[in-house]
Amino acid sequence: MRRDGKTAPSDLQLKIVLHGTRPPLWRRLVLPSDTSLGTLHDAIQVAFGWHGGHLHLFTDEFGREYGDAARLIDIAPDFGHGFGDEAATALGDVLAAEGARLRYVYDFGEDWEHGITLERTLPCPVGAERTVRCVGGRRADVPAEDIGGVWGLAEVLECLDTADGAGDGPYGELVAELRVAGYDPAAFDRDGITARLAQLTPDTVFGAAELPNGERAGRGGVRRLTAEDVALCTCGQCRAGDPFDVGVGGPDGDVPVLRPVTLAPREELLAAVRVAPLFDAALRLAAWCREGRQVTAGRVLRPVLAREAVEELQLWKLAGDDSPYADAVARARALKSLRSAKDAAVLDDPWWLAVDGGMITIGGGRARGGATTDFADEDLLEFWATTMGDLLEEIGETGVLDGWHGELGELTAEIADSLVGLLYDAPDDTWVDAGDLRAKSREVGANGPEFELFQALFAASFRELGDGLALLGAVEYEPGDGDASPELALRTLLNAMGGQELGGGSGTSSAASDRSWDDRRGDRMRLTPLGRYGLRAHLMECGVPAPLLGEYAEADAAALLQGLLGYSAEEMRREVEGWLEHRSAADAAVGLLDACAGDGPEAAAKRAMAQLLLGDLDDPRALRVLRKAADSDVEGCRQVATATLGAHPGAEAHVDPARAEEAGLWLLIDGLSPLAGAGESEELVRGFLENWNTGPEALEQRVDELWRVEHPATAQVLAELGEGLRGVDRRLAKRMRTAANKAHSRR
């Protein structure tokens, strides 16, 4: 964030994709939020291998444009008018919330278009060095400029994949040079990119950005500074409780909370890779090529050998039931007409998987492979996980249906992304059923031609995703009893609608389609243990925390309390049991109480969690630790220990009732503090109503006492709750504001 006394510094994790490339060429970069768009331009140039000889332009989601204003005006005065100066615009002002997007175009003639998405906002430790770093990506740098944009790039890569190269064509010299240099388009050199990025020095933009149209940057609303924010601030003017414009999420930015999972034993995962349909086919192809098979200049099997491979290895089983390969007669006809191995997906997909994975090597016009036992299990599992990650990345960028572009293509990508999330979130062995999901959408009363179109699009996306993941062994997939080809049904529906765009009106009744959808048994799929492993690996690479049950067994108490915040009661019980097995009750109590110190919502959440865990420790040694902590002068620790002892039924845990009541009120304010920061929002109301300890009934009895509580956030909590609860309980809200005034006067 900008260092202007309004916000705390943070780092922004960006995913940058070069549009039009397939497989997608992308980079994941982390930059300070208060650096400029100019620094981001420099980082993109380095990360993708550009040379900086052409003009460029950023465009945000609101259509505002930013660039090198001086250079644009120097080249064409009229062209440069109205653009924001990238050197004076903070990155955090433009990418103001997770999910925000930027468009970056380099070279206005060839239009290399990059899509930039803010994935995560990360806290920046105090005193940390300001750097730009690469934390992920796929594929090699673009090999050259001035080659005709992404279409030229595709042709260059095709020439590289052909034995005689581009010959005397327009790319002949470049292809020859790349061959000599050993250019591998699939190789991602993170270390090399990181080393080059290390030479960049991120600048700092002070104050609010001046936007092209005189608008105020940011779209994040207002929140209050916490103690953590103040600790991170370098201006010395910030105070806890001050309001500020959240142009970026800052240290408290939202991160998806995923349920903790368990993974199958590694031996089971390794065995599952070998029988995954696509990998099994690739391994059998490698064994089939053990003595060497002739290949064409395009590095694929000669047509006659391609026909033999499909039949002998029964690769046709990789195709769906609606494929020409499913029927023996149609298969023989299709193979007879085969002119290139590339024309048969049942061979082409496992072939290139085997080549890319090193199962098959090509040289001297022949392809040579090894037996299935020749490939190291660990390497094979890692390659499988990379392959699944590549598939998910490609789906996220280009959608799940081949040939669908524009708004419909983007919808298929969103549908597939949501389905992947549902698969991961579903308990082990639970099916995700397309019919159930359709029924739930029907419950909200959706209808009409647009909804009918979405149903068809959803069905086609569901099946295509299921087929793709099933080939990798990532899901078990069972088609329903509907159309053999949901994609064909989708195209038929679009034709019947006359090609109308989404949002277009129509008087067509959806009654008939309602019956046809609701009478069908839907497709369904569920993650396999191998799929859960691969999906978790992909999430972790994307920077999304994906916890494992048991991973905190040897962690310290602070890490345990932080990790348990997203756990269900049963998951929490299992994790805590494993944690307690590694330490004595006394050591557990010491660690939990030590973790209770600190200020801010995060510390308050840890204290609430620590109370739950400490309340279950009945060991006399743990109780002695609690009594000692109850007599200490450490805020947070003292109150948790005292309240825990006060709630303990045993006489050996006796504590003065008045002290226990005082500690309970302190912890009540503590528990309310995260809600207070939510302001007048659904989060506040929902949290207020659902939390039994802070519900209206509990506060009704205690509100007149709370202003006396010696908690650093008492006045702020009472004031903000008094404002936020106006729409929930006006009388209670007024009493809260009165108590807040008393607390302010007392302070």
Secondary structure, DSSP 8 states (H G I E B T S, - for coil): --TTTT---EEEEEEEEETT-SS-EEEEEEEETTSBHHHHHHHHHHHHT--S-S-EEEEETTS-EEE-HHHHHHH-HHHHTT-EEGGGSBHHHHS-STT-EEEEEE-TTT-EEEEEEEEEEEE--TT-----EEEEEES-----SSS-HHHHHHHHHHHHTSTTTTTTSTTHHHHHHHHHHT--TT---HHHHHHHHTT-------S----TTS-------EEE--HHHHHH-SSS---TT-EEE-SS-GGG--------B----HHHHHHHHHHSHHHHHHHHHHHHTTT-EEB-TTSSB-HHHHHHHHHHTTGGGGS-TTSTTSSHHHHHHHHHT---GGG-HHHHHHHHHHHHTTSEEEETTEEEE--GGGS-HHHHHHHHHHHHHHHHHHHHHH-SSTT--HHHHHHHHHHHHHHHHHHHHS-TT--EEHHHHHHHHHHTT--SHHHHHHHHHHHHHHHHHHHHHHHTTSEEEE--SS-S-HHHHHHHHHHHTTT--TT-------HHHHHHHHTS---EEEE-HHHHHHHHHHHHHTT----BTTTTTTS-HHHHHHHGGG--HHHHHHHHHHHHTTS-HHHHHHHHHHTT---SHHHHHHHHHHHHHHTT---HHHHHHHHHHHTS--TTHHHHHHHHHHH--SGGG---HHHHHHHHHHHHHHHHHHHHTT-SSHHHHHHHHH-GGGSHHHHHHHHHHHTT---TTHHHHHHHHHHHTTTT-HHHHHHHHHHHHHHHHH-
